[in-house]
């Protein structure tokens, strides 16, 4: 496996400004370590910062640990799901931290490694995998070949917001009846056939279907609101939580979670009495989500859909 070690962290200036504020010292958690780009910036901000990096991807952790070795004991990595943040800190007998950053996107390292199966840009033999944590059993191939037609259509529609979900699922089920669908190229070609699009596209017709399967495989939307609550629990007063999302489904959940944690009722308008139990625990620092600049997108096109939201614990 050949990996380009260069990784551009998304919105580096904006992320650091909203995470650190005036507090350039303390213990921070990089809840989605990746190749360590954001962690490196936090550690460079002051000799008084320390970082615990969490990631589901053991290969990414190994690369990030090498990258951040220069910081010695100021950096430590843990192979785990970021939603285990409270458990990890309890195990280390850490009661509170100064700040928490979560970049919820798939890393460039994962996208650019053909055998990880996140992209259809590579050769025809790239396996249909998409696991962020390769120790888990379920792959995208399992979903494509084992879900019922209605279940598959629901996944593609709900997580990919794909209007042609029913047609795509119907063709997948018909084709897998002849032989299992094993590669990214096979699936991408099936989606093109299902949506009847030929030629050159600004966005490939299979993009939404691949997003949907990736989200389902990695349970990317599960318990995001609980993660926000847990992260706030372990922040010290005045500590900050900054979260970068890459699609509207994630951003909607984070926006709603921040609203709830800032004391705003999230009950439906039709409900006359509030029953959501909201309490003001944070101040939201980003009135609107922050987007990357045109200059950043020109250098790093993958940042184009990123949105940053941040809050501060009271």
N, C-alpha and C positions, 0 to 999 in steps of 0.2 A: 504493500500500500504506500503510495506516494502522497504526501500531504504538504501543501503550501503553508508554512508556519505563519505567514502574514495574515493577520485578521484585523479588520477595521471595526472597532466598537461603534455601535450606533449612537448618534447624538452625544459624543463624548463631553463636550462643553456643557450642554444643557443637563445631561444626566448628573455630572459632578456638581454643578451649581445647585441643583434641586436636592441632591443627596447630602452634600456636606454643609451647605449654608455657610455660617461663620465658624462652624465647629470643624477644625482641620485636624482633630485628634480623636482617638477612640477606636472601638472595635466595630467593624462593619461586616455584614454578611452579603456576599455576592451569591444570591440564591440560584443563579443559573450561570455558573462559571464559564462554560464554553472553553475557548482557548485563552481566557484570562485577560482580555483586552480592557474591560472595565476595572477589573481588580488591579491591574498594573497602574492605571490612572489614579485609583484611590491610594495605592501605596506610594506613588510618586508625589502625591499632594502634600505629604508631611511625613517626617520621620517618626511621628507619633501615631500614625494610623496602623491598624492591624486588620487583616481580612481572613474570614473563614469562607472558603468557596465551596458551594454545593453543586453537584451535577449528577444526572442520571447516566451520563455517558462516560464509562471508565476510560475509553481511549482519549477523550477530550481532557479528562483530569490528568492523565499522564503527560500530555503535551503542555498543559497549562502549568503543571508543577515544575517542569523543566524550564519553562519561560520565566517563572516567578522565583526560581531558586535563589536569585541574587538578593531577595529580601529576607532570606533566612527564616527565623522563627516568627517573623511578622505575618507569614502566610501559612495557612493550613488548608488542605482540601479533604472533602468527605464525599464518598460515592453514595448518593442518596437522591430521592425525589425532593424537590424544594418544599413540597407540602409537609415534609417531616421536620420542618425547621424547629418547632418547639421541642420535639423529642431529641434532636441532635444537640441543641443547646443545653437541655436538661442533663443529658449524658455527660456533657463537658462541665457541668456545674456552673453554667453561665446564666445569670439571672436576667441581664438586660444588655442590649447593644445600642450603639449610637446611631446606626443607620442600616437599612436593608435595600438592596437593589435587585430587581428581577427583570431580566430581558427575556421575554417569553418566546422569542422567535427561534426557529431552527437555525443553527449556526452555519456559517459558510463552510466550515469543515465537514459538517454532515451532508450538506447539499452537494459538495464538490467531491465526495468520495463515492465512486460509482457503486461499489458493493454494498453501500448502505441503502440504496434503492429509494432515495427521496425524490430523485429527479428523473425525467424521461429524456434528458439531454445527451445521455451517454449511449454506449453500444447496446446492441440488442440483447445481450446476455446479462444486463444488470438485474439482479434479483428484486422481486417485489417485496421489499422488507419494511423500511420506514420506522424501525424501532430506534428510539433515542437510547434506550437501555437494552443492549443486546442480550442481557441475561433473562429478559422476560420472554415468554413463549410465543405470544400472539404476534403475528406479522400481518402486513397488508395482504399478502397472498392468502393467509387463512381467512380473512374477512371476505375477500373477493370470491373465493372458492367454496366457502361454507355457509355464508349468510343466505337466507331465503331472498327471493327477488324483492319482496316488500321491505324486508329489513335493509337490504343493500340500497334500495331507492331512498329510504328514509335517511340513512347515513349521508348519502350524497347530497340530498336536498337540504337537510338540517345543517350539516357542517360545511358544505360547499356552496350553499345557496345557489345550487345549479337547477335551472328551470327544466332542463332535459333529463332530470334524474330518473324518471320512470323508463324512458327509452334506453338510457345507458344501462340501467340494471337489467332490463329485459334482454338486451343483446349480450351482456356479460354472462347471464345464466344460460342462454342458448349456446354460446361458444364454449363455456366450461363443460358443458355436457359432452362435447367432442373430445376435449383434452384440457387439463388444468391450465389456468393462466398463471404463469410463473415469473414473467419479466415485466419491467416497466414499459418496454417498447410494445409488447403485446397489448397491455392495458391502454396505453395512449392511442394506439391505432384503433382499438375497439371504440373508444370514446369519439374519435374523429368520425368513424362510420356511423355511430349512433346519432350524432348531432348534424350529420350531413354537411359538414364544412370541409371544403377542400382548398388547397392553395396556401397562401401565406397569411399569417394572422399576426395582429399586434400582440394578442395574448393567446397562447395555445389553447384549443378547446378542452384539453384534458387538465388544465391547471386547477379548476375548481374541484374536480373529482379527486385529484391527488391530494389537495388540501384536506378534503373531507376524510379520506382514508387515513392520512397522517394524524389528524386530530383524534379520530376514533382509536387508532392503534395506541397512541400515547396518552389517551384520556386527558387531552390538553385543557378542556373546559371544566373538568370535574373539580369541584371543591375550590375553585378560584376565590370565591367570596370567603370561604373558610380560611384560606391562606392569608387573605388580607387581614381578617380578624386575628389570626394567630401571630402574624407579623407585628401587628400593633401591640398585642399582649407583651411581646418580648422587647419592644422598644423602650428605652428610658424616656422620661418626660423630656420633651423637646427633640426627641429623635425623629428621624425622617424615613419614610418609605417611598421609593420611586419605582415605578413599574412601566416598562416599555412593552407595548403590544404591537401586533402586526396585521391583525384583521379585525373587522368590525365586531365579530362575535366575542372575542376576548375583551376588546375595548369597552363594549357595552356592559359586560359583567364587572369590570374594574371600576368604571364610572359609577355604576349603581352601588357597588360595595363601598366606595369612598363616600358617596352621598349618605348611605346608611350610617357609616361610622362617624360622620360629621353631624349627626343628630337630625337629619331630615327624614321624615316619614316616607317609606317606599310602598305603602299600601296602595292598592288601586283606587282611583278617584271615586269609584262606586261604593267604596266601603266607608260608612259614615264615621266610624270610630277607629282610631289607630290601634292596630294589633301587632305591628311589626317589632315593637320593643326597642326602637332605636334610642341611642343615648349619645351625646356629643363627646367623642373620645379624641377626635383629631380636627385640625384645621386643614382644609384642602388648599394647597399652595398654587395649583394650576386651575384657574377659572375655566379655561378651555384646554384641551389636550395640546401639547406642544408637538409640532411636526418638524422634521429635518429641513434645513435650508436647501435652496436650489443648488448652492455650491456643494453641499455634502452629497446630494443625490447624484450630481454629475460625477463625483469621485467614487461613490459607493451606491450604485443604482438599487441595491437590495434594501436600502434604508427608506425608499420612497413611501412605503405604506406604514412606517413606524409612527406611533403616537406615545408620548410620554405624559404620565400623570404622577403627581406627588402629593403627599400629605405630611403633616407634622403632628406628633402626639402631644396632647395637652398635658 
